[in-house]
Amino acid sequence: MRQGLRHIRAFLAVAQLGSFTRAAQALHVSQPALTVQIRQLEDELKVRLFDRDHHRVALTPAGQSLRAPLERVLADFDDAIAMGRDLAGLARGTLTIAALPSIAADWLPELVRQFRAAHPGVDIRIEVAAEIRTGR
């Protein structure tokens, strides 16, 4: 859909609030701008989404059919953005540490405790490597 998430948010706000004026206020846009977004979305989809008169706004059957899928699209997008921010901020994810047995036993436990305290949503995997022995 070329119109993007702004248009989906506009559609869902009008559908939920049942009013272009209240939806525009909730989205912090002007009512004419919101109306343009809805018209652009309707043009893109080639279907009327709302029945309008001076006193009420109601979803058309097409609008009703599109509401749930568009809610899922928006929720999935918002979840992906939150996940990206969490990963960037080390709020979640997985940290894998490879260490020699001596380091894993001596230094690593305290470092892992400190890291977990600072980043409780990050899973930590520790892989203990075999020591390399030289033939001296």
C-alpha atoms as an extended CHARMM CRD file, in Angstrom:
* protein
*
       136  EXT
         1         1  MET       CA              0.0000000000        0.0000000000        0.0000000000  PROA      1               0.0000000000
         2         2  ARG       CA              1.6510000000        3.1570000000       -1.1770000000  PROA      2               0.0000000000
         3         3  GLN       CA             -0.1660000000        5.5140000000        1.1640000000  PROA      3               0.0000000000
         4         4  GLY       CA              1.5640000000        4.1310000000        4.2090000000  PROA      4               0.0000000000
         5         5  LEU       CA              1.0680000000        3.9190000000        7.8850000000  PROA      5               0.0000000000
         6         6  ARG       CA             -0.1130000000        7.5020000000        8.3290000000  PROA      6               0.0000000000
         7         7  HSD       CA             -3.1590000000        6.7000000000        6.2160000000  PROA      7               0.0000000000
         8         8  ILE       CA             -3.7990000000        3.4450000000        8.0770000000  PROA      8               0.0000000000
         9         9  ARG       CA             -3.6080000000        5.2960000000       11.4110000000  PROA      9               0.0000000000
        10        10  ALA       CA             -6.0520000000        7.8880000000       10.0710000000  PROA      10              0.0000000000
        11        11  PHE       CA             -8.4930000000        5.1940000000        8.9190000000  PROA      11              0.0000000000
        12        12  LEU       CA             -8.3270000000        3.3300000000       12.2260000000  PROA      12              0.0000000000
        13        13  ALA       CA             -8.7460000000        6.4980000000       14.2750000000  PROA      13              0.0000000000
        14        14  VAL       CA            -11.8890000000        7.4930000000       12.3680000000  PROA      14              0.0000000000
        15        15  ALA       CA            -13.2140000000        3.9340000000       12.5930000000  PROA      15              0.0000000000
        16        16  GLN       CA            -12.6090000000        3.7810000000       16.3400000000  PROA      16              0.0000000000
        17        17  LEU       CA            -13.8050000000        7.2710000000       17.2320000000  PROA      17              0.0000000000
        18        18  GLY       CA            -16.6410000000        7.4850000000       14.7080000000  PROA      18              0.0000000000
        19        19  SER       CA            -15.7720000000       11.0890000000       13.9060000000  PROA      19              0.0000000000
        20        20  PHE       CA            -13.3540000000       12.8720000000       11.6160000000  PROA      20              0.0000000000
        21        21  THR       CA            -13.1130000000       15.7690000000       14.0560000000  PROA      21              0.0000000000
        22        22  ARG       CA            -12.2860000000       13.6020000000       17.0990000000  PROA      22              0.0000000000
        23        23  ALA       CA             -9.8670000000       11.4650000000       15.0480000000  PROA      23              0.0000000000
        24        24  ALA       CA             -8.0780000000       14.5860000000       13.7810000000  PROA      24              0.0000000000
        25        25  GLN       CA             -7.7360000000       15.8500000000       17.3500000000  PROA      25              0.0000000000
        26        26  ALA       CA             -6.4040000000       12.4850000000       18.5350000000  PROA      26              0.0000000000
        27        27  LEU       CA             -3.8660000000       12.3890000000       15.6950000000  PROA      27              0.0000000000
        28        28  HSD       CA             -2.8980000000       16.0700000000       16.1000000000  PROA      28              0.0000000000
        29        29  VAL       CA             -3.7280000000       16.9520000000       12.5050000000  PROA      29              0.0000000000
        30        30  SER       CA             -6.3010000000       19.2690000000       11.0180000000  PROA      30              0.0000000000
        31        31  GLN       CA             -9.6620000000       17.8190000000       10.0680000000  PROA      31              0.0000000000
        32        32  PRO       CA             -9.1810000000       18.7640000000        6.3800000000  PROA      32              0.0000000000
        33        33  ALA       CA             -5.7810000000       17.0110000000        6.3550000000  PROA      33              0.0000000000
        34        34  LEU       CA             -7.3410000000       13.8850000000        7.8480000000  PROA      34              0.0000000000
        35        35  THR       CA            -10.1140000000       13.9810000000        5.2510000000  PROA      35              0.0000000000
        36        36  VAL       CA             -7.4960000000       14.1540000000        2.4900000000  PROA      36              0.0000000000
        37        37  GLN       CA             -5.6750000000       11.1340000000        3.9470000000  PROA      37              0.0000000000
        38        38  ILE       CA             -8.8880000000        9.1040000000        4.0090000000  PROA      38              0.0000000000
        39        39  ARG       CA             -9.7350000000       10.1230000000        0.4450000000  PROA      39              0.0000000000
        40        40  GLN       CA             -6.2270000000        9.1670000000       -0.7140000000  PROA      40              0.0000000000
        41        41  LEU       CA             -6.5490000000        5.7790000000        0.9670000000  PROA      41              0.0000000000
        42        42  GLU       CA             -9.9610000000        5.2310000000       -0.6030000000  PROA      42              0.0000000000
        43        43  ASP       CA             -8.5450000000        6.2090000000       -4.0080000000  PROA      43              0.0000000000
        44        44  GLU       CA             -5.6400000000        3.8030000000       -3.5750000000  PROA      44              0.0000000000
        45        45  LEU       CA             -7.9050000000        0.9490000000       -2.5410000000  PROA      45              0.0000000000
        46        46  LYS       CA            -10.5840000000        1.9230000000       -5.0650000000  PROA      46              0.0000000000
        47        47  VAL       CA            -13.2970000000        1.4920000000       -2.4470000000  PROA      47              0.0000000000
        48        48  ARG       CA            -15.2840000000        3.7900000000       -0.1640000000  PROA      48              0.0000000000
        49        49  LEU       CA            -14.4020000000        3.1130000000        3.4900000000  PROA      49              0.0000000000
        50        50  PHE       CA            -16.9150000000        5.3500000000        5.2820000000  PROA      50              0.0000000000
        51        51  ASP       CA            -20.4970000000        6.4580000000        4.8480000000  PROA      51              0.0000000000
        52        52  ARG       CA            -20.6220000000       10.0990000000        5.9010000000  PROA      52              0.0000000000
        53        53  ASP       CA            -23.2610000000       12.6700000000        6.5760000000  PROA      53              0.0000000000
        54        54  HSD       CA            -23.2420000000       15.8440000000        8.6510000000  PROA      54              0.0000000000
        55        55  HSD       CA            -23.9980000000       14.0040000000       11.8860000000  PROA      55              0.0000000000
        56        56  ARG       CA            -22.3050000000       10.6290000000       11.7160000000  PROA      56              0.0000000000
        57        57  VAL       CA            -19.5710000000        8.4910000000       10.1830000000  PROA      57              0.0000000000
        58        58  ALA       CA            -19.9620000000        4.7410000000        9.7440000000  PROA      58              0.0000000000
        59        59  LEU       CA            -17.7730000000        2.0850000000        8.1820000000  PROA      59              0.0000000000
        60        60  THR       CA            -18.9580000000        0.6810000000        4.8740000000  PROA      60              0.0000000000
        61        61  PRO       CA            -18.9100000000       -3.1200000000        4.4970000000  PROA      61              0.0000000000
        62        62  ALA       CA            -15.4990000000       -2.7420000000        2.7870000000  PROA      62              0.0000000000
        63        63  GLY       CA            -14.2620000000       -0.6110000000        5.6860000000  PROA      63              0.0000000000
        64        64  GLN       CA            -15.4840000000       -3.2200000000        8.1580000000  PROA      64              0.0000000000
        65        65  SER       CA            -13.6720000000       -5.9500000000        6.2220000000  PROA      65              0.0000000000
        66        66  LEU       CA            -10.4030000000       -4.0010000000        6.1780000000  PROA      66              0.0000000000
        67        67  ARG       CA            -10.4360000000       -2.8540000000        9.8120000000  PROA      67              0.0000000000
        68        68  ALA       CA             -9.0930000000       -6.0160000000       11.4980000000  PROA      68              0.0000000000
        69        69  PRO       CA             -6.3280000000       -6.7100000000        8.9410000000  PROA      69              0.0000000000
        70        70  LEU       CA             -5.1680000000       -3.0900000000        9.0830000000  PROA      70              0.0000000000
        71        71  GLU       CA             -5.1880000000       -3.1840000000       12.8970000000  PROA      71              0.0000000000
        72        72  ARG       CA             -2.8970000000       -6.2390000000       12.7120000000  PROA      72              0.0000000000
        73        73  VAL       CA             -0.5880000000       -4.5410000000       10.1860000000  PROA      73              0.0000000000
        74        74  LEU       CA             -0.2650000000       -1.4960000000       12.4220000000  PROA      74              0.0000000000
        75        75  ALA       CA              0.2460000000       -3.5730000000       15.5870000000  PROA      75              0.0000000000
        76        76  ASP       CA              2.9210000000       -5.6940000000       13.8740000000  PROA      76              0.0000000000
        77        77  PHE       CA              4.6890000000       -2.5840000000       12.6150000000  PROA      77              0.0000000000
        78        78  ASP       CA              4.5930000000       -0.9380000000       16.0510000000  PROA      78              0.0000000000
        79        79  ASP       CA              5.9310000000       -4.1720000000       17.6160000000  PROA      79              0.0000000000
        80        80  ALA       CA              8.7750000000       -4.3000000000       15.0720000000  PROA      80              0.0000000000
        81        81  ILE       CA              9.7260000000       -0.6850000000       15.7980000000  PROA      81              0.0000000000
        82        82  ALA       CA              9.6950000000       -1.3470000000       19.5540000000  PROA      82              0.0000000000
        83        83  MET       CA             11.8310000000       -4.4600000000       19.0480000000  PROA      83              0.0000000000
        84        84  GLY       CA             14.3360000000       -2.5150000000       16.9710000000  PROA      84              0.0000000000
        85        85  ARG       CA             14.6000000000        0.1420000000       19.6590000000  PROA      85              0.0000000000
        86        86  ASP       CA             14.9710000000       -2.5240000000       22.3350000000  PROA      86              0.0000000000
        87        87  LEU       CA             17.7380000000       -4.2530000000       20.3920000000  PROA      87              0.0000000000
        88        88  ALA       CA             19.5270000000       -0.9750000000       19.7900000000  PROA      88              0.0000000000
        89        89  GLY       CA             19.2580000000       -0.0880000000       23.4640000000  PROA      89              0.0000000000
        90        90  LEU       CA             20.2190000000       -3.5700000000       24.6770000000  PROA      90              0.0000000000
        91        91  ALA       CA             16.7840000000       -3.9890000000       26.2220000000  PROA      91              0.0000000000
        92        92  ARG       CA             16.3740000000       -7.4100000000       24.5900000000  PROA      92              0.0000000000
        93        93  GLY       CA             18.2390000000       -9.8180000000       22.4090000000  PROA      93              0.0000000000
        94        94  THR       CA             20.8920000000      -12.4660000000       22.9020000000  PROA      94              0.0000000000
        95        95  LEU       CA             24.5250000000      -12.0220000000       23.8360000000  PROA      95              0.0000000000
        96        96  THR       CA             26.8030000000      -14.9820000000       23.1170000000  PROA      96              0.0000000000
        97        97  ILE       CA             30.1490000000      -15.1120000000       24.8710000000  PROA      97              0.0000000000
        98        98  ALA       CA             32.9080000000      -17.5590000000       23.9830000000  PROA      98              0.0000000000
        99        99  ALA       CA             35.5560000000      -17.8940000000       26.6460000000  PROA      99              0.0000000000
       100       100  LEU       CA             38.3570000000      -20.1380000000       27.7620000000  PROA      100             0.0000000000
       101       101  PRO       CA             37.5790000000      -22.2110000000       30.8750000000  PROA      101             0.0000000000
       102       102  SER       CA             39.8980000000      -20.1410000000       33.0840000000  PROA      102             0.0000000000
       103       103  ILE       CA             38.2060000000      -16.8650000000       32.0990000000  PROA      103             0.0000000000
       104       104  ALA       CA             34.7390000000      -18.4360000000       32.3050000000  PROA      104             0.0000000000
       105       105  ALA       CA             35.4530000000      -19.5780000000       35.8390000000  PROA      105             0.0000000000
       106       106  ASP       CA             37.3220000000      -16.5220000000       37.1620000000  PROA      106             0.0000000000
       107       107  TRP       CA             36.1650000000      -13.2890000000       35.5310000000  PROA      107             0.0000000000
       108       108  LEU       CA             32.9980000000      -14.0840000000       33.6770000000  PROA      108             0.0000000000
       109       109  PRO       CA             30.5240000000      -14.6870000000       36.5420000000  PROA      109             0.0000000000
       110       110  GLU       CA             30.8850000000      -11.1540000000       37.9180000000  PROA      110             0.0000000000
       111       111  LEU       CA             30.7990000000       -9.5900000000       34.4420000000  PROA      111             0.0000000000
       112       112  VAL       CA             27.6250000000      -11.5360000000       33.6240000000  PROA      112             0.0000000000
       113       113  ARG       CA             25.9970000000      -10.4140000000       36.9080000000  PROA      113             0.0000000000
       114       114  GLN       CA             26.8000000000       -6.7790000000       36.1220000000  PROA      114             0.0000000000
       115       115  PHE       CA             25.5340000000       -7.0640000000       32.5520000000  PROA      115             0.0000000000
       116       116  ARG       CA             22.2860000000       -8.7670000000       33.6550000000  PROA      116             0.0000000000
       117       117  ALA       CA             21.6620000000       -6.0430000000       36.2100000000  PROA      117             0.0000000000
       118       118  ALA       CA             22.0480000000       -3.3850000000       33.5170000000  PROA      118             0.0000000000
       119       119  HSD       CA             20.2400000000       -5.3130000000       30.7260000000  PROA      119             0.0000000000
       120       120  PRO       CA             17.7210000000       -7.7740000000       32.2430000000  PROA      120             0.0000000000
       121       121  GLY       CA             15.9320000000       -8.4200000000       28.9250000000  PROA      121             0.0000000000
       122       122  VAL       CA             19.0390000000       -9.7410000000       27.1580000000  PROA      122             0.0000000000
       123       123  ASP       CA             19.6010000000      -13.5040000000       27.1630000000  PROA      123             0.0000000000
       124       124  ILE       CA             23.2020000000      -14.5760000000       27.7190000000  PROA      124             0.0000000000
       125       125  ARG       CA             24.7120000000      -17.7010000000       26.2010000000  PROA      125             0.0000000000
       126       126  ILE       CA             28.1710000000      -18.7890000000       27.2800000000  PROA      126             0.0000000000
       127       127  GLU       CA             30.2240000000      -21.1590000000       25.1850000000  PROA      127             0.0000000000
       128       128  VAL       CA             33.2930000000      -22.4830000000       26.9190000000  PROA      128             0.0000000000
       129       129  ALA       CA             36.0590000000      -23.2490000000       24.4520000000  PROA      129             0.0000000000
       130       130  ALA       CA             38.6920000000      -25.8800000000       25.0330000000  PROA      130             0.0000000000
       131       131  GLU       CA             42.0960000000      -24.4800000000       25.9440000000  PROA      131             0.0000000000
       132       132  ILE       CA             44.7090000000      -24.5070000000       23.2260000000  PROA      132             0.0000000000
       133       133  ARG       CA             47.7820000000      -26.4220000000       24.2820000000  PROA      133             0.0000000000
       134       134  THR       CA             51.1390000000      -25.9250000000       22.6410000000  PROA      134             0.0000000000
       135       135  GLY       CA             53.7220000000      -28.6730000000       22.3080000000  PROA      135             0.0000000000
       136       136  ARG       CA             56.4530000000      -26.9860000000       24.3510000000  PROA      136             0.0000000000
